[in-house]
Amino acid sequence: MTSTLPAVTRPKVPAQRRAVPETPPTGRTAPPKRLRSSRPDLLLCGALLVAILVVQGWNIADYPTLSDDEGTYLAQAWAVQEGRGLAHYTYWYDHPPLGWIQLALLTWIPKLIAPASMTVAAMRAAMLVVSAVSAVLLYVLGRRLSLPRWAAGLGMALFGLSPLSVVLQREIFLDNLAVMWTLLAFALAASPSRHLWHHFGAGVAAATAVLTKETMLFVLPAVLLTMWRHSHRDTRKFAVTGAVTACALIGFSYPLFALLKGELLPGSGHVSLWDGITYQMTRPGSGFILDAGSGSHGVLRSWLYYDHVLILGGLAGALLLLATWRWSVTARALAGPSLAVAVLAVVAMRPSGYLPAMYVIQVLPFLALVLAGGIASVAHGILRRRRADGEKRWLTGGRYGVAVLLALAAGAYVLPRWYDGDRTAMTADANAPYRAAASWLDREIDDPGNTRVLVDDALWLDLVHQGFRPGTGAIWFYKADLDPAVTKTLPHGWRDIDYVVASPTVRRDAPDLPGVRAALEHSRPVATFGTGEDRIEIREIQTTGQAAGGVR
């Protein structure tokens, strides 16, 4: 933040004898009133945006491996587009539907042009739009929080080019959409114009983020803190009240929707919002994240495998900013993002909680901001004084030399690791088995309209486009055991099924699904694509005799 001196009339001093300012320079590039009028900001943000889109977009359909969650969200978006309801099966309030409604809007034009392109791999390109908007919003937020231009650019690069970000932001996850809305809420809350409608808009954006992915509820205190710090003292009560009211009214639309449908509370013959919340709150925990034998620790290791710099460095940056709160301008400016990191970290460390792999997406932008802010704070500490203070020339050179050495050391450590991770994302083909399996089914099944196949959601839409009946011909394998609307179409259980596409997801979850497990046990492989744990087997049900080739 740029210091301002009182408007006191002082006698003019010759330039060569001008007094040194009493307040040491902050080293910050003051953000312009309107960023779109700042050519240096536009050039830097634009160059970084191009780099992010190239790295994230190149090879996006082939890496990482298609996931069942991606297929589920896209299939639900397809159901919205087709007018089939809020989901391709019974909507049971597992998540608010606003997330895949947004996906339906994003994929509507590609689907209209080429209906068969409505598959997970092809529609990942829609996530580039979300990544682009989020990256720009992160830069805007960094500048509005008084980060110098280079630090705001560093935060944008950390957020968009980290191998962990490249992998997760490519995937069709609700968390990516929620992050976009959350960053918009922060940017509006930190608006230098301090218009009341900006704060009202921040409340609307925050509510949209929560209705996109409900876990964003944990970040709302950080948005409120940012708004409190950046609102004008005279209008602060109106700003905060308007934002909270807007957020609450929009948020309550979800239970109101369930109430109007008669599905708010449990009852006979229907799903309910209460049951959905109960399931999410009581699902088996994955253990303490630092316990080496827990599922949460395995998730943490998967994050660190892609990039430990952003995670560990971001946590260290948050600790540094919190520790220097009292005397650091940067720490006070980044209070909101630091609080978001702290809250999300505490939630992730709950011993009894469930930690999904995509959870880290929600904290990535704040890790990037606080890491960039921590680096800016260190740089300011090293370079804050000018030689005009009477400092020896060699000491000035030493301070700048230390700063250069630290920057070179950090670059030498980070860039090779990021290069390897991003090169893998841009060249590896992890989805060849899925493509081969979809091609085999299209080629070998002569009568898809009368064939029933258990499949994970990553391939569900592929089969629908090949002519399999949605829901009862192409059957999402979970629903064969868990959805009464599907089980009643299978009166003889596994005997009514023709094929099982045994992907890693199906094999992993089959032990907990009696019908799917029986189908695998009474089937034999007729085609296998890939090797090892990542292989995909197409297995034909054997209704008589002993099935050959059991599943391991």
LINCORPE-V363085 format. One record per backbone hydrogen bond with DSSP energy under -0.5 kcal/mol. CO is the residue of the C=O (numbers start at 1). NH is the residue of the N-H. If there is no record, write none. Layout:
CO,NH
CO,NH
//
This chain:
6,8
14,17
15,18
22,24
28,30
34,37
35,38
37,39
38,42
39,43
40,44
41,45
42,46
43,47
44,48
45,49
46,50
47,51
48,52
49,53
50,54
51,55
52,56
53,57
54,58
57,60
59,62
59,63
62,430
62,431
67,71
68,72
69,73
70,74
71,75
72,76
73,77
74,78
75,79
76,80
77,81
78,82
79,84
79,85
80,83
90,92
96,99
97,101
98,102
99,103
100,104
101,105
102,106
103,107
105,108
105,109
107,111
108,112
109,113
110,114
114,117
115,118
117,119
119,123
120,124
121,124
122,125
123,126
124,127
125,128
125,129
126,129
126,130
127,131
128,132
129,133
130,134
131,135
132,136
133,137
134,138
135,139
136,140
137,141
138,142
139,143
140,144
141,145
142,147
143,146
148,152
149,153
150,154
151,155
152,156
153,157
154,158
155,159
156,160
157,161
158,162
162,166
163,167
164,168
165,169
166,170
167,171
168,171
171,173
173,176
173,177
174,178
175,179
176,180
177,181
178,182
179,183
180,184
181,185
182,186
183,187
184,188
185,189
186,190
188,191
191,194
195,198
195,199
196,200
197,201
198,202
199,203
200,204
201,205
202,206
203,207
204,208
205,209
206,210
207,211
208,212
209,213
211,98
211,99
213,216
214,217
215,218
216,219
216,220
217,220
219,222
219,223
220,224
221,225
222,226
223,227
224,228
225,229
226,230
227,231
232,235
232,236
235,239
236,240
237,241
238,242
239,243
240,244
241,245
242,246
243,247
244,248
245,249
246,250
247,251
248,252
250,253
251,254
251,255
252,256
253,257
254,258
255,259
256,260
257,261
258,263
259,262
263,273
264,274
267,270
270,267
272,276
273,277
274,278
275,279
276,280
277,281
278,282
279,283
286,295
286,296
288,291
290,292
291,294
294,298
295,299
296,300
297,301
298,302
299,303
300,304
301,305
302,306
303,306
303,307
307,311
308,312
308,313
309,313
310,314
311,315
312,316
313,317
314,318
315,319
316,320
317,321
318,322
319,323
320,324
322,325
324,327
324,328
327,329
328,332
329,333
330,334
332,335
334,338
335,339
336,340
337,341
338,342
339,343
340,344
341,345
342,346
343,347
344,348
345,349
347,350
350,353
351,287
353,286
354,356
356,359
357,360
358,361
359,362
360,363
360,364
361,365
363,367
364,368
365,369
366,370
367,371
368,372
369,373
370,374
371,375
372,376
373,377
374,378
375,379
376,380
377,381
378,382
379,383
380,384
386,389
387,390
387,391
392,396
393,397
394,398
395,399
396,400
397,401
398,402
399,403
400,404
401,405
402,406
403,407
404,408
405,409
406,410
407,411
408,412
409,413
410,414
411,415
413,417
414,418
415,419
416,420
417,421
418,422
419,423
420,424
421,425
422,426
423,427
424,427
424,428
428,430
431,435
432,436
433,437
434,438
435,439
436,440
437,441
438,442
439,443
440,444
441,445
444,446
447,450
448,451
448,469
452,498
452,499
453,475
454,501
455,477
456,459
456,460
457,461
459,463
460,464
461,465
462,466
463,468
464,467
469,473
469,474
473,453
473,475
474,471
474,476
475,455
476,479
476,480
477,480
478,481
478,482
479,483
482,484
483,486
483,487
484,488
486,489
487,490
490,493
492,495
493,496
494,497
498,541
499,454
500,502
500,539
501,503
502,537
503,507
504,508
505,509
506,510
509,512
510,513
510,517
512,514
513,517
514,518
515,519
516,520
517,521
518,522
520,523
522,542
524,540
527,538
529,536
531,534
532,535
536,529
537,502
537,539
538,526
538,527
539,500
540,524
541,543
//
